[in-house]
Amino acid sequence: MTDSHKLMEADQQALLHTAATRLKQAVPLMLKHRIPTTPTNYALWYTYVGEQQPALNAAMDKVLAEHRTCPPSNSELLYREHLGDSMAVDLCAMRRNLDAMVTELSQSLKDTHTDANQFQSRIDSNFSKLEQLEREEFTLDKMLELVRSMAKESDAIRTSTSYFTRQLNKAQQEIEALKVRLAASEKDILFDALTGCLNRRAFDADLRATLEQAPEGTCLVLCDIDHFKIFNDTYGHQLGDQVLKAVAKRLMEGCRDGAKVYRCGGEEFAILIPARDQAIARQLAEVLRRGLEKLSLKDRKSGNTINNVTASFGVSSWREGMSLMELIDAADIQLYDAKRLGRNRVMPMAG
């Protein structure tokens, strides 16, 4: 073997070792934080444990501190920002790493079978020795005792080998399936095209994941623009779109510490707030409400200035045993009360 071939083989072995080590570190972390085993998440956490991108690790640590997990929209955004355009860790690289893992598993299977065959050879050899001992007139009791012991050991090894082989086969099948999913993977659309904030699909995924993984302290704020139909009917849909964009921008600018804004449809927005109590969530909603009151828009057609944009807010907080729909319904009831009591207010009222 030439020196270049030896170097290539050494590089391949290093790749195998790195891939196996990182995946074995990444998977337990994903399980700990209840992260779904999607292709994007595998690539993200594989890179995270490799500690090759400090910016990614810092951003991930911040998300975990705020949410105690990594919601789907955060995972997608982290992937896009840190890996999506990266040549170091792209889908092709991930596939190569998975190929390396498959190769290692295949070798483990071969090694397991080899060990089993070698053990069986030793058993056969020992049986031959027993036959020889019998001819040399060893007592039958001693010989039977040896036979039983060796037979029991042989059965145990066969059972252990069979189980290990099944587990390796299962792992290999899962990784092969992951490779197929990686090849077909496309980025989900997470953002509302008009306003630029996260959309209803992202909201549903994040809220579901939050309540499944780290529900304690989760608060939900529903925000609905007051008299929005009047803007559309009086000034036209173009101005209505301006209002939606301005409201979304003001809401996003006002959110901090892991709070995220979603456009749930029409003139309604949702704000998901992790690990806070209802009083803090209500305080944030009040700050946002006052911020919207200060909006000033200019109608491009008439040249008139519009400065009467307001919104109503409903706040709910997660309680033990509360379902996703119950949390949404609780906020919706408070929003309805805010509308009923005159709009441009936050409900429930401060206690």
N, C-alpha and C positions, 0 to 999 in steps of 0.2 A: 504494500500500500504506500502510495506516494505521500509526501508531506502535505500537499494541498488537500488530498482526500482525508488525511487524518485531521487536518484543521476543519474541514467541512463537517466531519463526523462529530468533532468536539463542539462545534457551533450548534449542531442539531441537538446534541445531548443537553447543552446549556438551555436551548429553547424549550426542550421538553421539561426540564427541571423547573424553569421559570413559570411556564404555563401551568404546570401541575400545582406548584406552590401557591400561585396567586389565586387560582380557582378554589383551592382548598381553604384559603383565607376568606375569599369573597363570599362563598356560599353560607358559612355560618353567620356572617355579619348580616346578610340579606334575611336569613331566618330570624335573627334577633330583632331586627327592625320590621319584620313582616313585609318585606319587599317582594312583590310578585316577580317570578322568574321569567321575565320577558327578555328578548334580545337586547333592547336598549339598557335595561337594568343590569344584565350580565356585563355588558361592555363598560358601563359606568362604574360599577363596583369593582370590576377587574382592574380598572385604571386607578381607582381610589386606593386599593390596598397596595398597588405598586408604588405609590407615593412619587410618581414621576412628574405630576403636575400640581405644584403647590397651590395654585389658584383654584383648581377644582377641589382639592381637599379642604381648603379654607371655606369655600362656598358650601360644600356638603356639610361640614361641621356646623356651620351657621344654621342651615336648614334643619339639621337634626336637633340642635339646641332649641330652636323655635317650635318645632312640630313634634319632636320625639320620634319622628319617622321621616320618610321622604315622600310626600304626596306625588301622585302621577304627573301632575303638571310641572312640579319642580324637577322631577327626574328628566322629563323631556327637555325642559329649558337648560338644565345643566349639561345634558348630552349635546344639545345644539351649540351651546356656547363654548364648551371645552373640547368636545370630541368631533362634532359634526364636520368641521373643516380641517381636522387634524390628520396629518399624514402618518403620525406615529401610531395612533390607535384608531383605525377606521374599521369598517366592517370586514375588509379583506384581512387585516391583521388579526381581527378577532377570529375569523374563520381559520387562519393559520394556527392560532393558539389552540383552538378547539381540535383541529387536526392533530396537533401535538398531543393533546390530552387523550384523544382516541387511540393514537399510536401507543401511548404509555399503558392505557387500559388493555389493549390487545396484547402487549408484551406481558402484562401481569397475568392475563389469562393463560398465555403459553407457559409462563413460569409456574403457575399453579398446577397446570396439567403435568408439567415435567416433574414437579415435586411429588405429585401423587403417583406417577409411574415409578419414580425412584423408590418411594416408600413401599409400593407393591412389590418391587423387585427384592427389597430387603425382607419383606414378609415371606416371599417364596424361598429365599435363601435360608431363612431361619427354619422354615418348615422342613427343608432338606436336612438341615442339621439335626432337627428333632428326630427325623427318621433314623439318622445315623446313631443318635444317642439311644434310641430304642433298641437298635441292634446290639448296642453295647450293654444292654440289660440295666438301663436306668429304671427306677421304679415307675410304675404306671401313674401313680398319684402325682408325682412331680412333673411328669410329662404333660398330663392333662391340665395341671395348674398353669404351666407355661403356655399351652395352647389356648386355653381360655383367656388368659391375659393378653396374648398377642391378637387374638381374634377381636376382643373388645377394643383394643387400641386401633386395630385396622378399621373397624366400623366407625369409630369416632372420627378418624382422619377422613374417611370417605364422606361422612356427613358434613364435616367442616368444609372440605374441599367443594362439595356440591353446592353448599350455601354460598360460599365465597364466589364461585363461578356464576351463580344466578345473579348475585348482586352486581358483579362486574358487567355481566351482560345487560342488566337493566340500566346501569349507568351509561354504558356505551350506546344503548338505544335512545336514551334521553338526550345525549349530546348530539347524536345524529339528527334527531328531530329538531334540536335547537339550531343546527346548521341550516336545515331547510327553512325554518322560520326566519333566520337571519337573511337568507338569500331573498326571501319574499317580503322582507320588512319594509314598510314605508312609514314616514313620519306622520303621526296623527295631526289633524288640524286642530289647534288648541285655541286660536285667537279669533275674536269677532272682527270681521273684515272692516266694518265701519268705524268702530270706536278704538280698536287696538287692544282692548282688555280681553282677558280670558273669556271663553264662551261657555254656553250651557253644558256642552259635553265635558269640558274640563271641570266645571263646577260639580257635576254629578260624580265624576271619577274621584275628585279630591275629597268631597264630603263623605263619600262611601268609604274611601281608604282611611280618612281621619277617624271616623266613628268605629272602624274595625280595629285600628292599630293604636291610636292614642286619643281617645275621646274626652278624657278628663279636661275640663276647662274650655272646651270648644264652644264658641259663641257664633251665632249667625245673625247678620243684619240684612234685612231686605229694604231696598230703597226704590221708591217709585216717584218719577217726576210728576209734579202736580200739573193738572190741566194740560197735559201734553197734546191731547187731541186738538185743543184750541190753537196751539202753535201751528200744527199741520194745516188745519182748516183755514186759519186766518192768513198765514204767511207762506204756506206751501211746504212740500216735503223737503225741499233743499234747506230751508231754515230749520225744520225739524231735525234734519241730520246734523246741522251745526250745533243744535242744542244737545243732542246725544253725545257728540264728540266732546263738547266743552264739559259736560257733566262727568263723563267718563274720565277725562284728563284730571279734573279737579279731585275726583274720588281717589284716583290712583296716586296723585301727588300727596294726598293726606294720609295714606295708609303706611304704617311702619310695623316693625317687629313681627314680620311673618303674615300680617293681614293681607289678603288678596282680594281683588275686585273682579267680578264676573258679570258679563251682560247675559241675563237669563232669558231675554226676549222682550221685544218692544221697547218700552221705556222703563223696564224694571232691571235693577242691578242687585247683585248679592255680594256681601263681604263676609268672607270666612276668616274668623279670628281664632288662632290656636292658643290654648293654655292661658286663658284670661277669665276673670269673673265677669258677670253681667254688668256690674257697675262700670268697669273699665270699658267694656264694649259699648255701653250706652254713652259714655263720655266721648268716645271716638265718634260715634254717630252724631252727637251734638256738634262736635267740631266740624264734621263734614257738612252738616246741615247749614251751619253759619257760613261756611266757605261757599256753598252754592248760592246763597243769598247775594253774594258779592259779584256774581257773574254778570258780565255786560257783553252783549252780542250786538253786532250791527247787521241789519237786514240788507243784503247786497242789492236787492231790487229797489226798495224804497229809500234806503239810506237811513232809516230810522234805527235808533238804538233801543235794544230790548234789555231791560235790567230787572225783570220780575220773574226770573227762574227760581223756583223753589222745589223742594222734594219732601216727601214724608218717609219716615223710617220706622221699622218694626224690629225689635231685638229679642232674641231668645238665647237660652244657654242650655247646654246638654245636662241632663240629669240621669242618674243611674237607671238603666233599663230603657232609656228613650231610644226610639228608632229614628232612622233618617227622616222618614216622612213626618214623624211627630215633631222633630226639631224644626222642620220647614213650616209645618202647620202652625206651630207656636209663634214663629216670627210673622207669619202671614196674618194671624189674628191681631197681633199688635199693630201691624201695618194698616189693617182695616180700621182699627180704632183710631189711629192717627189721622186717617182720611175722614172718618166720621166726625171727629172732633174739630175739624176745621183745616186740616192739612198743615204742611210746613212745620212739623213737630216730630219728636222722637217718643215712641212708646215702647215699654211702659215708662211712665213719668218717674223722675228721680224720687226716691223714697226719703 
